[in-house]
Amino acid sequence: MKIHISVLFILFFLLGKAQTAEQKDNFVKENFTKKEFYIPMRDGVKLFTSVYVPKDISNKNKYPFLMQRTCYSVAPYGENEYKVKIGPNTYLMKDKYIFVYQDVRGRYMSEGTFTNMTPQVERKTKKDVDESTDTYDTIEWLLKNVKDNNGKVGQFGTSYPGFYTAVGTLAQHPALVASSPQAPISDFWNDDFLHNGRFMLGYFRTFPVFGVQKTKPENKAWYMDSFIKQTSEDGLKFYRDLGTLKDAYEKYYKNNFFMTEIMNHTNYDEFWQKRNLLPHLKNINHAVMTVGGWFDAEDLSGPLNIYKTIEKTSPKAKNTIVMGPFSHGGWSQEQGKHFHSETYFGDSIATHYQKNVETKFFNHYLKGNTKEDAGLPEALMYDTGAKEWKEFASYPPKNAQKVNFYLADKTLKKTSGQGYSEYYSDPNNPVLSSDHLKDFNGFTPKNYMSEDQRFAVGRPDVLTFTTDVLTEDITFAGEIMAKLNIASSSTDADFAVKLIDVYPEDFKPTEKKEGVIYGNYHQMVRSEIMPARFRNTREKGEALIANHKTAVNFRLQDVVHTFKKGHKIQIQISSTWFPLFAINPQKFTDNPNFATKEDYTKAFIKVYDDSSIEAEVLK
């Protein structure tokens, strides 16, 4: 259901690209024949499918299938209307495959009813269906009805199509030999709309895409009239004017079925449990290459958790992970000088991935010897501090050791203290998540993942802990845990923790953006939020005992980042992070999604000196 599509992806997947000189390229039309089919599923529902068949296919020149299943439309529709580009990249397009695109259930021209992140079902009858059975039935039909295929099928997809690819690994069809889920959702409780159950308010504009059912076959987006129109360049004004989450819901989305589901299911109940793919990822026996971006604001945890789960549960899978310095799906678009936000990471990084990794993966398993390994590294991870690719034989690396950095006396140190630091949190005056006001008008947030954090330093509601200047490089590689010991004068609180790389005051980058002051730049490396109500179990919220020391432990998600000699490592902690995340009223209620302004409670919050950040550090 991915709401994780940035403006770039919404244009690409939903509305179609604008006319450009690039679209004058007739390669697809000259080299492929397009066919359209309604493929029947086992319960009788028919799914609309576009198939691009190479014109030189024959009994002596057979091709494999490379398939994408999507909720974002297989447009253009009509057998005489062709996509300008097909496949994951231009190299694979020119190598030629039988490219398949399918509208999933309930979307665009397909029959059925759409469900966000369709739950897996126990198959007792032929009418028990989910996305993995639809994948199986589609593969079976294609093998029988498209002539001169070589009997092999691969699948790919980014964002929501990444989820359909990930769940498609469970189809267990013998012809499925290669899958590449890219920026996939894995657990809806901690991808896209929610982080540890806290609602991501920055996605508010996306809900028409996922919460409005169509009533007939549609060849264009039927929900466009539901989008909220921009009224000001100052995107923050829109969020300040929203009021509470309850106010926003009642004003804009009372009839949006997905928003209603989120509002009503505040705990990790059966609704969310069914939308966790990870427990189902077992006994996968083909090649899987999971791809993600270290600065993916929508689906960072998905690729990491899918790779780790398959690694544990499916020893027969040829399992690979690739993590680059990309935002959501950024590996599909070459930008030359590769920046994320204001930070430069190198040249032609997307091209390197497409040409040397993605193309190699599919060509090997679909056109080569499936039984042999493709020769790709187990884990190809971009070090976002050293600005280089690194290969690991296992991930997290086996030579990484857990190191605790204690939050004491406004410093990060190797030993804990006996006191505490304290800050004042007011839900009516929240800490901002960015100081780029125009960015708040975006479809989904993106730049904040590596944004300069100096704007938050010195606020009375932000604690800052910083090391001395590093005398040698230190590389974090793997998981990070925040292990906080806190006490609040109120009965509920969120904890937003940021890991930051502080540049030297005389830092001069090799490539820069105009107007940016890079000396003393506070680059965000990783961040996450945790509602204290779920500190013991996410199935049921629990109030804090006022002024009582309490442990709140949670994962910040992974990094591979070298903090260079001369830099400093910093941690920032706050209890609001607006408008990226909905505000916690700081007064415990059974369902904080429906909190009113009267529930907003100011609080003094202590973080004790025995709190720490636990990182896996390469030795």
N, C-alpha and C positions, 0 to 999 in steps of 0.2 A: 504494500500500500504505500509505498514510499512517498512520504512527504519530503523526503530528503532531496527533492530536486531543487537545485539552485535556479536562479532566473535562466541561466544557460540551458539547464536541463528541461525546464518547463517549456521553453521555446522549442527545444529539439524534439522532445517526446510528445508534447501535447499540441502544439500549434504549427509545427513544421518550420523549417528554417526559412528565413527571408531570402528573397532572390539575390544571389551574388554571382560574381563572375565564375566562381567555382562550380555553380550549378549548370553551367553550360557544358560541362564534361559529360559526354554521352557514353562513357565506358560501360555502364551497367546495361543500358538499352542495346548497345551494339553487341554485347557478349552474353547476355542472358535472355531467356524467355520467361516472362512472368505468368504465373497461373494462380488462380484463387479457388479455394475449396472451403466447404463447410465440412469439417471432420467430426464424425459422431463419437461421443464418449459412451462409456458403458451404460450410463443411465439415460441415454437418449438425447442429452443436450449436445448441440452442434456448435463447434468453435470455429470462427472465421480465421482462415489461414492463407497467407500469401507465400508462394514458393517461387524463388528465382533459380531457374535451371540453366546451367551453362549450355550454350548453343552447340559446343563441340562434344557434348556427352554422347557416348555410344556404348555398345556392348564391349568394345575394346578400350574405351576411355571412360572409365567409371569414376564417379565422384562421391565423396562422403557428404552427409548432411551437417550443417552447422546452424543451430536453431536458437531463436530467442522468443520467449513467451513474455508478454507484456500487458500491463494495464494502461499503457500510455499511447495506444493506437499503433497499428501497423501501416498507417497512411504513407503514401497516397493509395486510395482505393480505385479499383478498376484495372483490368489486365493490361490496358494500354498506358497506365500511369506508373512510372518507375521512380523508385528512390534514386537519389543522385549517388549515394554511397550505401553499400551493404556490407554486412559483416562487422567484426570488431575493429578492424583497421584496414587501410588501403592495401597493405601488403597481402593480407589474406584475401581481400576482394580480388586482387589481380592474380593470385594463385588459383583462384576459383574453387568454389564449393557449391553444393546445392543449399542456398541460403533460405531459411524458413523463418517466418515471422507470424506469431499467433496472438490474437486478442484473447485474453483469459476470460473466464466466465463473468458475464454481466457487464463487460466493457465493450464499448463501441459496437462492432458488428456481430459480436458473439452473443449466443443465447445464454440464459441462466441468470443467476443473481450474484452480484459482487459481494464478497466478504473481505474485509481488511485482514491481511495476513491469515489466509484460510487455515484453520486448524487441521492437523492430521487426524484421521479417523481410524477406528478399528473396523476392518473390513469383514463384515459378516454376510453381506449380500452384494449382488452386482450393482446395486444402486448406492452403495457406500462409496463416495468419491471425495477426493481432495486433489491438491495440485500435483502430487506425485502420481496418482492414477491417471490424471489428465495428461501428464507427460508421457506415461507409458502408452496410453491409448493413441496419442498423437504419433509417437515413434512407430508403433505397430502399423498404423495406417500408412504412414509415409513409405515404409519399407515395401509394402505390398502394392502401392499405387503410383509411385514415382519410379519410372523405369531407369535401369542402368545405374542405380546407386551401388556403392561398394560394400554396403552392409554395415557401415560404421556411422555413428551419430555423436556429435559434440553439441554442447549447449553453452551459451554465454549470456551475460546480462549485467547491467550496472544499475544500482539503486533498487527500485522495486523489482525490475527484471532480475537483479542479482538475487533477491529472495526466491523468485521462481526457479532460478538456476540451482540455488542451494537445496531447496526442497525437492527439485527434480533429481538430485543425486539419489533419492530414495526410490525412484521408479524401479530400479533393479531390472531394467531391460538389458538383455545380453548385448544388444547392439550399442548401448550407451557406453562409450569408452573414454570420454573426456568432458569435464565440466569446469567452467571457470566462473564461479560466483564473484562478482565485483561490487564492492560497497553494498553487501547484502544486509538486510535485517536478520538478526538471529533470535533476539528475545525482545518483544515489543515493550517490555517494562523498562528496557535500558537502551533503546535505539530510537532515533527520530523524536517522537513526541514526548517521550518520558525519559528521564535520567534518574535511576533509582526511585522511580515513582513520582518525581517532581515534574509537573507539566512544563513543557518548553513553550513559553508564550511567544517566542520569536517565530514560531511556525504558524501563528494565528491566521495569517492570510491564505494558507494553503488548504484549509478545510473543505472548500467547495469541490476540490479535486477528488476527495476521498469519502465524502459524506452525502452525496446526492446520487440516488439511483436513477438510471435511465429507464424509460418506459417503452422504448422501441429500439430497433437497430439504429445506430448512430454512426455516421462517418465523420463527424466533427464533435468537438467538446460541447456537451449539452448543458454544462454547469457554469458557463462563462458569466451569465447574468448575476451569479451569486458572489462574484469576486468583490472585495472591498476596494473602492476606488481611492487612489491617493489624493489627498487634499493639500499637502504641504511638503516642501522639500525637507522640512524638519520632521523626520520620521519618528523621533522621540515624542513629539507632541501627540501623535495618534495614540501611543501606548499610555501616556499620562492621562489622556482624556477617556480611556476605556473604563476607568474605575476598577472595581474588583473583577476577578475572573468570573464570578457569578453575574455581574453586570454585563460583561462582554458577551457571555454566552447567551443571556436573555435578549440582548440587543441584536446580535448578528446570527446566531447559529442554533436557535431553539428547535428548528426543524432539520438540523443536520444530524444524521443518525450516528456518524462517527464521533462527533463532538459530544453528543449525548452519552454515548458509551463511555468516553473518557471521564466525563463529569460524574457519572454515577458509580464508576468502579475505581474508587480511590485507593483500595488495597489490592494486593497481589492475589486476587480471587480467581475463581475458575475461568473467568473471561480472559485474564492475562495469562494464566497458566497454559491455556490451550494455544496461546500465541507465542509460545516459547518453542522454537524449533530444535534447540540443542539436545533435549532428552531423546529425540527421535533419530538423531544422526548416528546410526549404528550399521555395521556390516556393509559399509560401502567398499566396493572392490574394483573401482576404476580410478583413473587419474583425475585429481582435483587440484586446480590451481586457484587459490583464493587471493583476491587482489584488494588492496585498500590504500587509503591515503592518510598520512599522519596528521593532516589538517582537515580531515573530513568532519565537518560540523554536524553531519547528519548520521553517519553510520561508521563510526570508528570501532566500536566494540564488536559489531557484527563479524567482520572478517577475522579479527583476532580470535574470537571465541569459536567460530566455525572451524578454523584451522586447528586450534588446540583440542577441540572435541573430537574431530575426525582422527587426529593423531592418537588419542587415547582409546577410541572405540573401534577403529577400523584399520587393523594392521595390514590388510591387503590393499588398501588404497595407496596409490602413489601420490602422496600429499605434499603440496608445496604452498608457501605463502610469499607474497610480494607486497611490501609496504613502501611507498615512495613519498616524496615531499609534496603531495597533492592535496587539493581540496576535493570535494565530492565529484568523483568521476573525472578528475583533471587529467588523468593519463590518456584520455581519448582525444584530447585537443593539444596539439603542439603550440607552444607560445614562444619558442625561441629562447630568449632570456627568461629563465623560469623564476618567477617570483610567486611567493604566497604573501598576500597583503603587501608589506613593505620590505620583506626579506628575500634576498636573492639566493637561489640554491644551485644554479648551474645552467648550462646550455643544453637544449634539445633533449630534455630528460624524458618527455613522453615518447619521442621517436625512438630513443634507446630501448625503452620498455616494449613498445609495439614491435619493433624489428627484431630484437634479440631475445625477447622473453615470450611474449604472447604468440607471435607467429611461429616460433620454434615449438611451443607447447602443442598447438593445434596441428601443425603440419606433421609432427612426429607421431602423435597418437591416432590421427585420422587418416594419414596417408603413408605412415611408416609402420614399424613393427610395434604393435601395441603392447606386446609382452615385455619389451625392453624399456628401461628408464630413458627419459628424454635428455638426461644430462643436465637438467636445471638444478641449481642449488636448493637444498631443503628450505632455506629461508633467505630470501634476497631482501635486505632491509636497508633503507637509506638512513644514514646517520645525519640527522638534521642539524647537528652542531659542527661536525667535521666536514659536512657538505660532500659526502661521498657514499657510494654504494658499498655495503658490506655483506659478505656471505657467511652463513652459519650452518653447521651440520645439524644443529638442533635449535629449537626456539621454544622458550627462552634459552639463551646459550648456557651450556653446562658449566662453563668457567666463570659464570656470574655469581657473585656472593651477595647475600643480603646485608645491607648496611643501614643502620638507623641514624637519622639526622634529627636531633632533638630540638624542639621549639622552645628555647629558653632565653630570656633576657634580650629579646629582639634579634637573636642570632640563631644560626643553625650550627649545632656543635655535636660532637660525638658522645657527650655525656649529658645526662638529664639534670634538672635542677629541682629545687624544693618549693619554688614560688609559683606565680602565675602571671599571665598577661591578660588584660581586660579591655573590652571594647563595648561601645554603646550602639545598639541596633534599633532603628526606628523604621517600621514598615512603610510609614508615610513619607520617608525620605531615603529611598533605597540607593545602594551602591549601583552605579551604572555598569553595564557590561561592555560598553564601548564609548568613545567620545567622538565617533564619526556619525553624526546625526543622519546623514543621507542613507547610511547602510541600514537603518531601521525600516526603511521603505522596501527593502528587498523581500523576495518571496520566501527565502530562508536565510539565516545568518551564515556567514562564511569566513570573513576576514578576522573575526575575533580570535580564532584558534591560534594565531601567531602574532596578535596585535601587541603594540607597545602598551605596557601596563602602568606607565608613570602617572597617568591621570588618577589612579586609585591610591597612590602612595600618600600618606599623611592624613587621610581622612580618619576621623575618630571612630568610624565603624569598620575600619580595615586594619588588621594586624599584619605586620611585616616582619619577617625573620630572614636574615641575610648572612651568608658566610663572609669570612675575610676574603680578600683577593686570592684566587687560587694560584698556587705555586707550581702546579702541574695539571695536565689534562685529567679529567675524570669522566668516564663514560657510563651513563645509565643505559642498561640494555635489558628490557623485560618489564615485569609488572612493578607497579608502585602502589603502596598501601599508605593511606592516611590513618594513623592510629592516634585519635584525639581523646583526651580526657578533659571534659568540659563541665561547666556548671552555669546555669542560666537562672535569672530571676523570674523567668516566665516558664510556661509549661510546654512550649514547643519551639523548635528552631530548625533552620536549615544551616548547613555548613558548606560553603563554597571554598574550595582549596585550589590555588593556582601554583604551578611550578614554573619558575621564571629564570631565564638566562640574562643576567645583567652584563652588558657590554662594557669594556673599558671606556673611560671618559674621552680618550683620544682615538677611539675606534673609527677607521675609515674603510668602508666596504669596497670591494672591487667593482661592484655594480650597485647603483643606488637609484632611488626615486627622488625626483625633484622636491625640495622643500622639507625633506625628512631629516631630523637631527639624529644621527646614529650614535654619537657619543653618549654613553650612559643609557642607551636604549634598553628597555626592559621587555625582552621578547618572551611572550608566553610560549611555553613548551608543552604543557599539559594542564588540564583543569577538569574538575568534576564537582558535582553537588550531591549532598546527601541529606535527606530529611531525618532528623533525629528520631522521629516517630517510628522509623523502621530499623532502628539500631539493633534490635534483637531478632525481629522477624518481619518480613515484608508482607506476611499474610494479614497482619492486624496492627494498626497504629497504637503506640503506647505513649502516654503523656510523660514528659519530664517531671521529676520532682524538683520543685523550685529550690535553687541554691544547693543542690546535691551533686557531688562529683559523679560523673557518668561517662562511661566509655562509648565513643562513637567511632567505629572502624569501617572503612570502605576503600574500595579500589579506585585509583585515579585513572586506570587504564594504562597501557604500555607506552614506552618510549624507547627509541634508540637515539641517544643524543649525547654528544661529547661536549661537556662544559670545558672550554679551552682555558689554558693557562692565562692569567690576567683578567679573566671574567670572574663573576660571582654567581652563586646559586641563591635564589630567593624563593621564599614561600609567602603567599598572601592568603589570608583567611578573612571571610566576611560571612554574613548571614542573609544578605540579599544580593541579587545578581540580575538586575533589571535593565531592559525588558526581556532579556534572554530567557529567564525563568519566571514563572508566576510567583508572586510574593507569598511567603508563609506569614500568616497573621500573627504568629508567635504566641497565640493562645490556642491550646489544644481543643480541637473539635473533631467529631467523628468523621466528617468529610470537609477538609479544608478548601476543596474546590468551591464550596458554597458559602465560604466565610464572607461576612459583611465588614464594612468599615468599622463598625462597633467592636468587632473582634480584634482589630489591629492593636497590638500590645507592644509597647517599648520595653526593651530589656537590656540589662547589663549582663554580658557573657564573658566568662573566664575560660581561658585555655591554659591548662596547667603545664608546668615546665617538663613534666614527664611524658608529654605528647611527642609524637615523632612522625617522620615520614620515612617509611622503609622502602629502599630502592635496591634493585638488583644491579650491582656495579661490576663491570668487567675488571678482572685482575690480570 
